[in-house]
Amino acid sequence: MLRVLGNPVYALISVGATEEDIAAAAARLGVDRPLPVQFLDYVGQLLRLDLGRSFTSNLSVGDEVLRRLNVTLPLTLLSFALSVLIAIPAGFLAAWKARTWYGTAFSALTQLAGAIPVFWVGILLVTVFALRARILPAGGFPRTDWEDPQAALRALVLPVLTIAIVSGSELARYVRSASLDVLGQTYLRTARATGQSFAGALLRHGLRNGIVPVISVLAIQLSTTFVGAVIVENVFALPGLGDMLLVGIREQDFPSVQGVLLFSTALVLLLGFVADVLQRILDPRIRGTLSGNHRSRAAA
């Protein structure tokens, strides 16, 4: 599909190139062959765990993806961890105090924060903390990478806050919904009637039931955080997968674009699989349903 969008040869040749130069460049890149042949060649590379080489830099796409994960992966994990720390208490507080004015205001605030575009939040944080207060860098990443951990972490503070504010607000709405469902259950009131404290009944009976629907949302949210990190990297000029993807699109570097998209897709599928496994481990009702279906099919 990418190859239908344009010819990468024109991004590599000079202005005064002749037809022979264009044909030679196309042959060198392999884009002069029929599309089915190019597709089969790419599939053959994937079977060898080879993502190909960049059209522009001639570097291995797989090695470049791994190198740029040094920025994107810490950014994603730190942002996700902070968003969870924000969402769980915020969502539970909004559910617990749902009938009070400040509980309603808190819920409205999380919805408002989740509706703000992530890049706009980044621009606001840069304006406040980098341009005015001058306490954090506005963008960029140390040339020495993680050889100076303190400088690397300072470069990630604003990007992490940007993603965590938006992702945490979105996740807080799911936590609020799950908490409201648990707080209204009969088993929780029965546990309270037997003499258990509210906190004890909630931890013993409500936590496990409430966390099951949140797990699948966490997997989706982690995937969303990864995608958000790719976008935010452009705002803060971070040399991660986002920069690699945008440069690849601009220069029609098909192997680089395909490598980033393939890695992102594989990550989303893997996270979904892990969420399904965790749900089956934590929720005996799912195990019982699956076992019952299996026994029914065996009996039939």
CORTALIN-V686750 format. One record per backbone hydrogen bond with DSSP energy under -0.5 kcal/mol. CO is the residue of the C=O (numbers start at 1). NH is the residue of the N-H. Records with the same first field share a line. If there is no record, write none. Layout:
BEGIN
CO: NH, NH
END
This chain:
BEGIN
1: 4, 5
2: 5
6: 8
7: 10
8: 11
9: 12, 13
14: 17
18: 22
19: 23
20: 24
21: 25
22: 26
23: 27
24: 28
25: 29
26: 30, 31, 32
30: 33
34: 38
35: 39
36: 40
37: 41
38: 42
39: 43
40: 44
41: 45
42: 46
43: 47
44: 48
45: 48, 50
46: 49
49: 51
52: 61, 62
54: 58
59: 54
60: 64
61: 65
62: 66
63: 67
64: 68
65: 69
67: 70
68: 71, 72
69: 73, 74
71: 75
72: 76
73: 77
74: 78
75: 79
76: 80
77: 81
78: 82
79: 83
80: 84
81: 85
82: 86
83: 87
84: 88
85: 89
86: 90
87: 91
88: 92
89: 93
90: 94
91: 95
92: 96
93: 97
95: 98
97: 100
100: 104
101: 105
102: 106
103: 107
104: 108
105: 109
106: 110
107: 111
108: 112
109: 113
110: 114
111: 115
112: 115, 116
113: 116
117: 121
118: 122
119: 123
120: 124
121: 125
122: 126
123: 127
124: 128
125: 129, 130
126: 130, 131
127: 132
128: 133
129: 135, 136
142: 145
144: 147
145: 148
147: 149
148: 152
149: 153
150: 154
151: 155
152: 156
153: 157
154: 157, 158
156: 160
157: 161
158: 162
159: 163
160: 164
161: 165
162: 166
163: 167
164: 168
165: 169
166: 170
167: 171
168: 172
169: 173
170: 173, 174
171: 175
172: 176
173: 177
174: 178
175: 179
176: 180
177: 181
178: 182
179: 183
180: 184
182: 185
185: 189
186: 190
187: 191
188: 192
189: 193
190: 194
191: 196
192: 195
197: 201
198: 202
199: 203
200: 204
201: 205, 206
202: 207
205: 209
206: 210
207: 211
208: 212
209: 213
210: 214
211: 215
212: 215, 216
213: 217
214: 218
215: 219
216: 220
217: 221
218: 222
219: 223
220: 224
221: 225
222: 226
223: 227
224: 228
225: 229
226: 230
227: 231
228: 232
229: 233
230: 234
231: 234, 235
232: 236
233: 238
236: 140
238: 240
240: 244
241: 245
242: 246
243: 247
244: 248
245: 249
246: 250
247: 251
248: 253
249: 252
252: 254
253: 257
254: 258
255: 259
256: 260
257: 261
258: 262
259: 263
260: 264
261: 265
262: 266
263: 267
264: 268
265: 269
266: 270
267: 271
268: 272
269: 273
270: 274
271: 275
272: 276
273: 277
274: 278
275: 279
276: 280
277: 281
278: 282
279: 283
282: 284
283: 286, 287
284: 288
285: 289
286: 290
287: 291
288: 292
289: 293
290: 294
291: 295
292: 296
293: 297
294: 298
295: 299
296: 300
END
